[in-house]
Amino acid sequence: MVTGNDHIDQDTAILIIEELGHKASPMDERTIEDSIFDEQINPNDPIERPPVVTIMGHVDHGKTSLLDFIRKSKVTDNEAGGITQHIGAYTISYNKKDITFLDTPGHAAFSQMRSRGANVTDIVILVVAADDGVKPQTKEAIEHAKSANVPIIVAINKIDKPESDLEKVRNELMAEEILPEELGGEYLFVNVSAISGDGVDELLDTILLQSEVLELKAPVEGRPIGSVIESGIESGKGAVATILMQEGKLNKGDLLVVGEETGRARLLLNENSEQLDFAIPSMPVRIYGLSSAPNTGEEMRVIDSERQAKEIIDMRKSNRKQNQLNEKQTLKMKSFMESTGSSDRKTLAIMIKADVQGSSEAIRESLIKLDNEEVEIDIVSSSVGGITESDLNLADASNAFIIGFNVRADSTARKMIKESDVDIKYYSVIYETIEDIENMISGLSSPVIKEEICGLAEVKDIFDSPTLGKIAGCLVVDGTVIKSNPIRVLRDNTVIYEGELESLRRFKDDVNEVKSGTECGIGVKNYNDVKNGDQIECYRLVESK
C-alpha cells in the first residue's frame, strides 16, 4: 500500500499517469552533482602513471613481512596480533620507476574493505605460503581480483622453510583456475622469501613488466579524482583521510567534496609524513581539513565554491535519508511478516566505536554475518572516536552493549558507566572481537577471559632519568596501578601503545602498586613517546563463566 507521503520511482509514476489517461513528460533526473561533475571531464592528455599494487592473501601468509622487506621498514611489530588493522599505502622506487602498494588487511573481516581495495587496484599480488597452501581467504582474494578484472601475480612466500612444498601449492592454485604461464595459463608465478629477500627483485620486475603491458595512463593536470582508502580522527588535527589519487592534480588549499564531507585540503602529507604542495595520480596522500571522517571507498572531487559543496552534500544527505527510510519500510514489513510466523528470535543490540572508519566497517560487516535463526544482530550505530556520554545514553535506550575497538570512554562517560547498566567490551584485534561475539551468540559455557581495568593514571609531567629514560609523573585517578600487570597508553581516549611497565615509583622508592589519589613516577617499557595529558591504563585478564 503506498500513501501520499511515499516516494515512488520515475517509471512507476509514468505508468500511473498514463493509466489515468494523461501524457507523462519525464523530468531530467540529472542532479546538480551530475551537471557539475560532467563539466569537469579532464581535457588534459593522459600520461604514464605508476601501477597501484594490492597485496592479498590468507592471514599469516607473510603479506606485511613481504611489503616490509620491499620498504625496508617494520610495520608488523606495531600491529596487534600481527594482523594489519588498517589499510596502508606506500610508494617505493625501483629501477627509476615508482610502484604504489596497498597493504590490505588479511583477515576475513576485511573482505568489504578488500573488495574496495581491489577496485582502485591495477595489479593484485596473491601471497600464498609455500608451507600452508591455498586457504579460505586465498580463494576469497582470487574471487575479488577476478570480479574486479585485475591481473594477478602469484607470490609463493616462505620458500626458505624446510616444510615448503611448491608443487602442492601450484596444484592447489590450478584447482582454483590459476594456471601458470609456463603451462599455457595467463598468471605469472614468482617464488619469494620475505625473510631472506630471495625473489623480491624478480617480483618487482614482474610488476613493472605487467604494468607495461597494461599501459597505465592518467592525466596529471586538471581536476583531481581520488578514492578514500582509510579515514579517522587524529588528536589535535581533526579528521584525516588517506586518499589514493586516480587522475588530475590535487593542490594544497583545494576545496573538496568527499562523500557527505567537505573542506579545504589544509595539509597534504605523504606516507613518511612529509608535507606536499600537490598530489598526482597513483600517489597515496593524507588530507587534513575535512569537516569529518568520510567513509572508506568514497570518491574525492574538487569543486569551485562552497555553495556548490553545500548543494551537493545536502542532496546526498537527503538521498541517503530517503534510501534509509525506504529500507526501514521494507524491513518493517519483512519483520511483520516474519513475526506472524514465530517470535522466538532473540535480538542482540550492539554499538561499535572504533579508532578508524575501516575497522568499524569491517566489524559491522562481520557481525551482520553472524545473524542466524535464533539470534538477530542489530547494529544500533557504528562510528569513529572515543566513547562519549551520548553513546552511553543511546546504548541505554536501545538496550545495546558497546564494542570499543582501540578506543576508550572519556572522563564524563567513565563516571556514567559506574551508575548505568551499559556493558562495554574493549578489543584491539578484529578476529578476537568476532570470535567473542560468536561465542556470546552460541551461548558457550566455557570460561571466558575478560579484561578488567584495575587502574588509570593521568600523565602530569615528563622527566628524564639518566638510568631509566623518560619517566612520566602521574596521578592515579581511578583504581590501582599494579606494576606486574599489562598496560596501555591512551591519547584522546584512543589506544596508542600496549605493553608493560618498566618502573613504578613513589618518590625514590620502587613500589608494586599505587592507589587512586596518589602521585607516582611511571616508566613504560620500550616506549618513550608518552606526553602530558596521556593516560596510562592498567588491566588484568580474568577468567569468568
C-alpha positions as CSV (number, residue, x, y, z in Angstrom):
1,M,0.0,0.0,0.0
2,V,1.5,3.4,-1.0
3,T,0.3,6.5,0.7
4,G,0.5,10.2,-0.4
5,N,3.7,10.6,1.6
6,D,5.7,7.8,0.0
7,H,8.2,8.2,-2.8
8,I,7.9,6.2,-6.0
9,D,10.4,5.8,-8.8
10,Q,10.0,7.6,-12.1
11,D,9.0,4.5,-14.2
12,T,6.1,3.7,-11.8
13,A,5.0,7.3,-11.9
14,I,4.9,7.3,-15.7
15,L,2.8,4.1,-15.7
16,I,0.3,5.6,-13.3
17,I,-0.1,8.9,-15.2
18,E,-0.6,7.1,-18.5
19,E,-3.1,4.7,-16.8
20,L,-5.1,7.8,-15.8
21,G,-5.2,9.0,-19.4
22,H,-2.6,11.8,-19.2
23,K,0.7,12.3,-21.0
24,A,3.8,12.0,-18.8
25,S,6.9,14.2,-19.5
26,P,9.8,12.7,-17.6
27,M,11.9,15.2,-15.7
28,D,15.7,15.2,-16.3
29,E,17.0,13.1,-13.5
30,R,20.5,14.5,-13.8
31,T,21.3,16.1,-10.5
32,I,23.3,19.2,-9.7
33,E,26.1,16.8,-8.9
34,D,26.0,15.2,-12.3
35,S,25.9,18.6,-14.1
36,I,28.9,19.9,-12.0
37,F,31.0,16.8,-12.4
38,D,30.2,16.3,-16.1
39,E,31.7,19.7,-16.8
40,Q,34.9,18.5,-15.1
41,I,35.9,15.9,-17.7
42,N,39.7,16.2,-17.8
43,P,40.8,17.8,-21.1
44,N,44.5,17.0,-20.5
45,D,46.3,14.2,-22.3
46,P,46.9,11.1,-20.1
47,I,50.5,10.2,-19.5
48,E,52.1,7.1,-17.9
49,R,51.5,6.7,-14.2
50,P,52.9,4.2,-11.6
51,P,51.0,0.9,-11.0
52,V,48.9,0.5,-7.9
53,V,49.5,-2.9,-6.4
54,T,47.4,-4.6,-3.8
55,I,48.8,-7.4,-1.7
56,M,46.2,-10.0,-0.8
57,G,46.2,-13.5,0.7
58,H,45.4,-15.5,3.7
59,V,46.2,-14.3,7.3
60,D,49.8,-15.1,8.4
61,H,51.0,-15.9,4.9
62,G,53.5,-13.1,5.2
63,K,51.9,-10.2,3.2
64,T,53.1,-7.4,5.6
65,S,56.5,-9.1,6.0
66,L,57.0,-9.1,2.2
67,L,56.0,-5.5,2.0
68,D,58.3,-4.7,4.9
69,F,61.2,-6.3,3.1
70,I,60.3,-4.2,0.0
71,R,60.1,-1.0,2.1
72,K,62.9,-2.0,4.5
73,S,60.8,-1.0,7.5
74,K,58.9,-2.6,10.2
75,V,55.1,-2.5,10.3
76,T,54.2,-5.9,11.7
77,D,55.6,-5.3,15.2
78,N,53.2,-2.4,15.9
79,E,50.1,-4.3,14.8
80,A,48.1,-6.0,17.5
81,G,48.2,-9.8,16.9
82,G,50.5,-9.4,13.9
83,I,47.4,-8.6,11.8
84,T,47.2,-5.4,9.7
85,Q,44.3,-3.4,11.1
86,H,44.2,-0.5,8.7
87,I,44.9,-0.2,5.0
88,G,48.3,1.4,4.5
89,A,49.5,2.8,1.2
90,Y,53.2,3.3,0.3
91,T,55.2,4.3,-2.8
92,I,58.6,2.8,-3.5
93,S,61.1,3.5,-6.3
94,Y,62.6,0.6,-8.2
95,N,64.8,0.8,-11.3
96,K,63.9,4.5,-11.5
97,K,60.2,3.7,-11.6
98,D,57.5,4.2,-8.9
99,I,55.2,1.5,-7.6
100,T,52.4,2.2,-5.1
101,F,51.5,-0.7,-2.7
102,L,48.2,-1.0,-0.9
103,D,48.6,-3.3,2.1
104,T,45.1,-4.6,2.7
105,P,44.4,-6.4,6.0
106,G,44.4,-10.1,5.5
107,H,41.6,-11.2,7.8
108,A,38.1,-12.3,6.5
109,A,36.6,-9.4,8.5
110,F,38.1,-7.0,5.9
111,S,36.5,-8.5,2.8
112,Q,34.4,-5.4,2.5
113,M,37.5,-3.1,2.5
114,R,39.4,-5.5,0.4
115,S,36.8,-5.6,-2.3
116,R,37.0,-1.8,-2.4
117,G,40.8,-2.0,-2.3
118,A,40.7,-4.2,-5.4
119,N,38.6,-1.5,-7.3
120,V,41.4,1.1,-7.1
121,T,44.0,-1.5,-8.0
122,D,45.9,-2.2,-11.2
123,I,47.6,-5.4,-10.2
124,V,47.0,-7.9,-7.3
125,I,49.8,-9.8,-5.7
126,L,48.4,-13.0,-4.3
127,V,50.7,-14.2,-1.5
128,V,50.5,-17.9,-0.7
129,A,52.7,-19.6,1.9
130,A,54.7,-22.5,0.5
131,D,54.2,-24.5,3.7
132,D,50.4,-23.8,4.0
133,G,48.9,-23.7,0.5
134,V,45.6,-22.3,-0.6
135,K,43.3,-21.3,2.3
136,P,39.7,-19.8,2.5
137,Q,40.9,-16.2,2.3
138,T,43.3,-17.1,-0.6
139,K,40.1,-18.2,-2.5
140,E,38.3,-15.1,-1.4
141,A,41.2,-12.9,-2.7
142,I,41.1,-14.7,-6.0
143,E,37.3,-14.1,-6.3
144,H,37.8,-10.3,-5.5
145,A,40.6,-9.9,-8.0
146,K,38.7,-11.8,-10.8
147,S,35.4,-9.9,-10.2
148,A,37.3,-6.6,-10.4
149,N,39.0,-7.8,-13.6
150,V,42.5,-7.2,-12.1
151,P,45.5,-9.2,-13.3
152,I,47.0,-11.5,-10.6
153,I,50.7,-12.2,-9.9
154,V,51.2,-15.1,-7.6
155,A,54.0,-14.8,-5.0
156,I,54.7,-18.1,-3.3
157,N,56.2,-17.0,0.0
158,K,58.2,-18.8,2.7
159,I,60.2,-20.9,0.2
160,D,63.1,-20.9,2.7
161,K,61.1,-23.1,5.1
162,P,62.1,-26.8,5.1
163,E,58.4,-27.9,5.0
164,S,57.6,-25.8,1.9
165,D,56.0,-27.8,-1.0
166,L,55.9,-25.7,-4.2
167,E,54.3,-28.5,-6.3
168,K,51.4,-28.9,-3.8
169,V,50.8,-25.1,-3.8
170,R,50.8,-24.9,-7.6
171,N,48.4,-27.8,-7.9
172,E,46.0,-26.2,-5.3
173,L,46.1,-22.9,-7.3
174,M,45.4,-24.7,-10.6
175,A,42.4,-26.3,-8.9
176,E,41.2,-22.6,-8.4
177,E,41.8,-21.9,-12.1
178,I,45.0,-20.0,-11.5
179,L,47.2,-21.6,-14.3
180,P,50.9,-20.6,-14.5
181,E,52.1,-19.1,-17.7
182,E,54.6,-21.9,-18.5
183,L,51.6,-24.3,-18.6
184,G,49.7,-22.1,-21.0
185,G,47.9,-20.0,-18.4
186,E,47.8,-16.2,-18.0
187,Y,49.2,-16.0,-14.5
188,L,52.8,-15.1,-13.6
189,F,54.3,-17.1,-10.6
190,V,57.3,-15.9,-8.5
191,N,58.9,-17.8,-5.6
192,V,59.9,-15.4,-2.8
193,S,61.1,-15.3,0.8
194,A,60.1,-12.2,2.8
195,I,62.8,-13.1,5.4
196,S,65.9,-13.6,3.1
197,G,64.6,-11.4,0.3
198,D,65.1,-14.2,-2.4
199,G,63.0,-13.5,-5.4
200,V,61.8,-10.0,-4.3
201,D,63.7,-8.2,-7.2
202,E,62.2,-10.7,-9.6
203,L,58.7,-9.9,-8.2
204,L,59.3,-6.1,-8.7
205,D,60.5,-6.8,-12.3
206,T,57.3,-8.8,-12.9
207,I,55.2,-5.9,-11.6
208,L,56.9,-3.4,-13.9
209,L,56.5,-5.9,-16.8
210,Q,52.8,-6.4,-16.1
211,S,52.2,-2.6,-15.8
212,E,53.9,-2.0,-19.2
213,V,51.5,-4.5,-20.7
214,L,48.6,-2.7,-19.1
215,E,49.7,0.7,-20.4
216,L,48.5,2.6,-17.3
217,K,47.8,6.2,-18.0
218,A,46.1,9.2,-16.4
219,P,46.0,13.0,-16.8
220,V,48.5,14.6,-14.4
221,E,47.0,18.1,-14.8
222,G,43.4,19.3,-14.4
223,R,40.6,18.3,-11.9
224,P,41.6,15.6,-9.5
225,I,39.6,12.5,-8.6
226,G,40.6,10.1,-5.8
227,S,39.3,7.4,-3.5
228,V,39.3,7.2,0.3
229,I,41.3,4.1,1.4
230,E,41.2,5.0,5.1
231,S,39.9,7.7,7.4
232,G,39.8,8.6,11.1
233,I,40.1,11.4,13.6
234,E,43.6,12.4,14.7
235,S,44.2,14.2,18.0
236,G,45.0,17.9,17.6
237,K,44.5,17.7,13.8
238,G,40.9,16.6,13.4
239,A,39.6,14.5,10.5
240,V,42.1,12.8,8.3
241,A,41.5,10.8,5.1
242,T,44.1,8.7,3.2
243,I,43.2,9.2,-0.5
244,L,44.7,7.3,-3.4
245,M,44.8,9.8,-6.4
246,Q,43.3,8.4,-9.6
247,E,43.6,11.3,-12.0
248,G,44.4,15.1,-12.2
249,K,46.4,17.2,-9.8
250,L,45.3,17.9,-6.2
251,N,46.8,21.2,-4.8
252,K,47.1,22.3,-1.2
253,G,44.2,24.5,-0.4
254,D,41.7,23.0,-2.9
255,L,38.0,22.9,-1.9
256,L,37.0,19.2,-1.7
257,V,33.8,17.1,-1.5
258,V,34.3,13.6,-0.2
259,G,31.0,11.6,0.2
260,E,29.0,13.8,2.6
261,E,32.0,15.7,3.9
262,T,33.6,18.9,2.6
263,G,36.5,21.1,3.5
264,R,39.8,22.5,2.2
265,A,43.0,20.4,1.8
266,R,44.8,22.3,4.6
267,L,47.6,19.9,4.8
268,L,48.8,17.2,2.4
269,L,51.2,14.5,3.7
270,N,52.8,11.5,2.1
271,E,53.3,8.2,3.8
272,N,56.5,9.4,5.5
273,S,54.6,12.4,7.0
274,E,56.4,14.9,4.7
275,Q,54.4,17.9,3.6
276,L,53.4,18.1,-0.1
277,D,52.2,21.1,-2.2
278,F,50.3,18.8,-4.6
279,A,49.5,15.1,-5.3
280,I,49.3,13.4,-8.7
281,P,47.8,10.0,-9.9
282,S,48.8,6.8,-8.1
283,M,50.0,8.8,-5.1
284,P,48.6,8.0,-1.7
285,V,48.2,11.2,0.3
286,R,46.8,12.0,3.8
287,I,44.5,15.0,3.7
288,Y,43.6,17.2,6.7
289,G,40.9,19.8,6.7
290,L,37.6,17.9,6.1
291,S,34.6,18.5,8.2
292,S,34.5,14.9,9.5
293,A,36.0,11.5,8.6
294,P,34.5,10.2,5.3
295,N,33.6,6.6,4.7
296,T,36.1,4.2,3.1
297,G,35.7,4.0,-0.7
298,E,34.1,7.4,-1.1
299,E,35.1,9.5,-4.1
300,M,37.0,12.7,-3.7
301,R,36.3,15.6,-6.1
302,V,37.4,19.3,-6.2
303,I,34.7,22.0,-6.7
304,D,34.7,25.7,-7.2
305,S,32.6,27.2,-4.5
306,E,31.3,26.5,-1.0
307,R,27.7,27.0,-2.4
308,Q,28.2,24.1,-4.8
309,A,29.6,22.0,-2.0
310,K,26.6,22.7,0.2
311,E,24.2,21.9,-2.6
312,I,25.9,18.5,-3.4
313,I,26.2,17.5,0.3
314,D,22.5,18.5,1.1
315,M,21.4,16.4,-1.8
316,R,23.5,13.4,-0.9
317,K,22.2,13.5,2.7
318,S,18.6,13.7,1.7
319,N,19.1,10.8,-0.8
320,R,20.7,8.7,1.9
321,K,17.9,9.5,4.4
322,Q,15.3,8.7,1.8
323,N,17.0,5.4,1.0
324,Q,17.3,4.5,4.7
325,L,13.6,5.3,5.1
326,N,12.7,3.1,2.2
327,E,14.9,0.4,3.6
328,K,13.2,0.7,7.1
329,Q,9.8,0.5,5.5
330,T,10.8,-2.7,3.7
331,L,12.4,-4.1,6.9
332,K,9.3,-3.3,9.0
333,M,7.1,-5.2,6.5
334,K,9.6,-8.1,6.5
335,S,9.8,-8.3,10.3
336,F,6.0,-8.1,10.5
337,M,5.7,-11.0,8.0
338,E,8.3,-12.9,10.0
339,S,6.7,-12.2,13.4
340,T,3.4,-13.6,12.3
341,G,5.2,-16.9,11.9
342,S,7.3,-17.2,15.1
343,S,8.5,-14.7,17.7
344,D,11.3,-16.8,19.4
345,R,14.2,-14.9,17.8
346,K,16.4,-13.0,20.3
347,T,17.9,-9.7,19.3
348,L,21.5,-8.7,20.2
349,A,21.8,-4.9,20.0
350,I,25.4,-3.7,19.5
351,M,27.1,-0.3,19.2
352,I,30.5,-0.1,17.6
353,K,33.1,2.6,18.4
354,A,36.5,2.3,16.7
355,D,39.6,4.3,16.1
356,V,39.2,4.4,12.3
357,Q,36.4,4.0,9.8
358,G,37.8,0.9,8.1
359,S,37.8,-1.1,11.4
360,S,34.3,0.0,12.4
361,E,33.0,-1.0,9.0
362,A,34.9,-4.3,9.0
363,I,33.5,-5.2,12.4
364,R,30.0,-4.2,11.4
365,E,30.1,-6.3,8.2
366,S,31.4,-9.4,10.1
367,L,28.8,-9.1,12.9
368,I,25.9,-8.8,10.5
369,K,27.0,-12.2,9.0
370,L,26.6,-13.8,12.4
371,D,22.8,-13.5,12.1
372,N,21.1,-16.8,12.5
373,E,17.6,-18.3,13.1
374,E,17.8,-17.8,16.8
375,V,19.7,-14.6,17.2
376,E,19.3,-11.3,15.2
377,I,22.2,-8.9,15.3
378,D,21.0,-5.3,15.5
379,I,23.9,-2.7,14.9
380,V,22.5,0.4,16.6
381,S,25.3,2.6,15.3
382,S,29.0,2.3,14.2
383,S,31.2,5.4,14.4
384,V,34.8,6.6,15.0
385,G,36.2,8.2,18.2
386,G,36.2,7.8,22.0
387,I,33.0,6.6,23.8
388,T,31.0,9.6,25.0
389,E,28.1,10.3,27.2
390,S,25.6,10.4,24.3
391,D,26.9,7.0,23.2
392,L,26.0,5.6,26.6
393,N,22.6,7.2,26.5
394,L,21.9,5.7,23.1
395,A,23.1,2.3,24.2
396,D,21.0,2.5,27.4
397,A,17.9,3.5,25.4
398,S,18.5,0.7,22.8
399,N,19.4,-2.0,25.4
400,A,22.7,-2.4,23.5
401,F,26.2,-3.1,24.6
402,I,29.2,-1.2,23.3
403,I,32.2,-2.6,21.5
404,G,35.2,-0.2,22.0
405,F,37.9,-1.1,19.3
406,N,41.1,0.6,20.2
407,V,39.1,3.5,21.8
408,R,38.1,4.2,25.4
409,A,35.4,6.1,27.3
410,D,36.1,9.8,28.1
411,S,36.0,11.1,31.7
412,T,32.3,12.0,31.7
413,A,31.3,8.7,30.2
414,R,33.5,6.8,32.7
415,K,31.6,8.3,35.6
416,M,28.3,7.4,33.9
417,I,29.4,3.8,33.4
418,K,29.6,3.2,37.1
419,E,25.9,4.2,37.5
420,S,24.5,2.7,34.3
421,D,23.8,-0.9,33.3
422,V,25.5,-0.5,29.9
423,D,28.1,-3.1,29.2
424,I,31.3,-2.0,27.4
425,K,33.7,-4.5,25.8
426,Y,37.2,-3.4,24.8
427,Y,39.2,-5.1,22.0
428,S,42.3,-4.5,19.9
429,V,42.3,-7.4,17.4
430,I,39.4,-7.8,15.0
431,Y,39.1,-11.6,14.8
432,E,39.1,-11.7,18.7
433,T,36.1,-9.3,18.6
434,I,34.2,-11.5,16.1
435,E,35.1,-14.7,18.0
436,D,33.9,-13.3,21.3
437,I,30.5,-12.2,19.9
438,E,30.2,-15.6,18.1
439,N,30.7,-17.3,21.5
440,M,28.1,-15.0,23.1
441,I,25.6,-15.9,20.4
442,S,26.2,-19.6,20.7
443,G,26.0,-19.2,24.5
444,L,29.1,-21.2,25.2
445,S,29.5,-22.0,28.8
446,S,33.3,-22.4,28.7
447,P,35.3,-19.9,30.7
448,V,35.6,-16.5,29.1
449,I,38.7,-14.5,29.5
450,K,37.5,-11.0,30.3
451,E,39.6,-7.8,30.6
452,E,39.2,-5.9,33.8
453,I,40.6,-2.4,34.1
454,C,42.3,-2.1,37.5
455,G,43.7,1.4,37.4
456,L,44.0,4.6,35.4
457,A,46.8,7.2,35.8
458,E,47.0,10.6,34.1
459,V,50.3,12.0,33.0
460,K,51.0,15.4,34.5
461,D,54.7,15.9,33.7
462,I,57.6,14.1,31.9
463,F,61.1,13.8,33.5
464,D,64.4,12.4,32.0
465,S,66.1,9.8,34.2
466,P,69.8,9.0,33.4
467,T,69.2,5.3,34.1
468,L,65.6,4.7,33.1
469,G,65.0,7.1,30.2
470,K,61.7,9.0,30.1
471,I,59.7,8.9,33.3
472,A,56.0,10.1,33.4
473,G,55.0,11.9,36.6
474,C,51.4,10.7,37.0
475,L,48.4,11.0,39.3
476,V,46.4,7.8,39.7
477,V,42.8,9.0,39.1
478,D,41.0,5.6,39.3
479,G,41.6,2.2,40.9
480,T,45.1,0.9,41.5
481,V,48.1,0.8,39.1
482,I,49.9,-2.5,39.6
483,K,53.5,-2.9,38.3
484,S,53.2,-6.5,37.2
485,N,50.0,-6.0,35.1
486,P,50.0,-5.2,31.4
487,I,49.2,-1.5,30.5
488,R,48.0,0.6,27.6
489,V,48.9,4.2,26.8
490,L,45.8,6.3,25.7
491,R,45.8,9.6,24.0
492,D,42.4,11.3,23.5
493,N,40.7,8.0,24.6
494,T,42.4,6.1,21.8
495,V,45.0,3.4,22.4
496,I,48.4,4.4,21.0
497,Y,50.6,1.7,22.7
498,E,50.2,-1.6,24.5
499,G,53.0,-3.1,26.7
500,E,54.2,-3.3,30.3
501,L,55.7,-1.1,33.0
502,E,59.5,-0.8,33.3
503,S,59.3,1.0,36.7
504,L,56.7,2.2,39.2
505,R,58.0,4.6,41.9
506,R,56.7,6.7,44.9
507,F,59.3,9.4,45.4
508,K,62.6,7.5,45.4
509,D,61.2,4.0,46.3
510,D,60.3,1.2,43.9
511,V,56.7,0.0,44.7
512,N,54.5,-2.7,43.4
513,E,51.2,-0.8,43.4
514,V,49.9,2.8,43.7
515,K,46.3,3.5,44.7
516,S,43.9,6.2,43.5
517,G,44.6,9.8,44.5
518,T,48.4,9.2,44.8
519,E,51.2,10.5,42.7
520,C,53.8,8.3,41.2
521,G,56.5,8.0,38.5
522,I,55.9,5.6,35.7
523,G,58.4,4.2,33.2
524,V,56.9,2.4,30.2
525,K,59.0,-0.4,28.8
526,N,60.3,0.1,25.3
527,Y,58.2,3.3,24.7
528,N,59.5,6.9,25.1
529,D,56.7,8.9,23.5
530,V,54.4,9.5,26.5
531,K,53.2,13.1,26.6
532,N,51.4,15.4,29.1
533,G,47.7,14.6,29.2
534,D,48.1,11.0,28.1
535,Q,46.5,8.3,30.3
536,I,48.1,5.0,31.4
537,E,45.5,2.2,31.8
538,C,46.5,-0.8,33.9
539,Y,44.4,-4.0,33.3
540,R,44.3,-7.7,34.1
541,L,42.7,-10.7,32.4
542,V,40.1,-12.5,34.5
543,E,38.5,-15.9,33.7
544,S,34.8,-16.0,34.2
545,K,31.9,-18.2,33.2
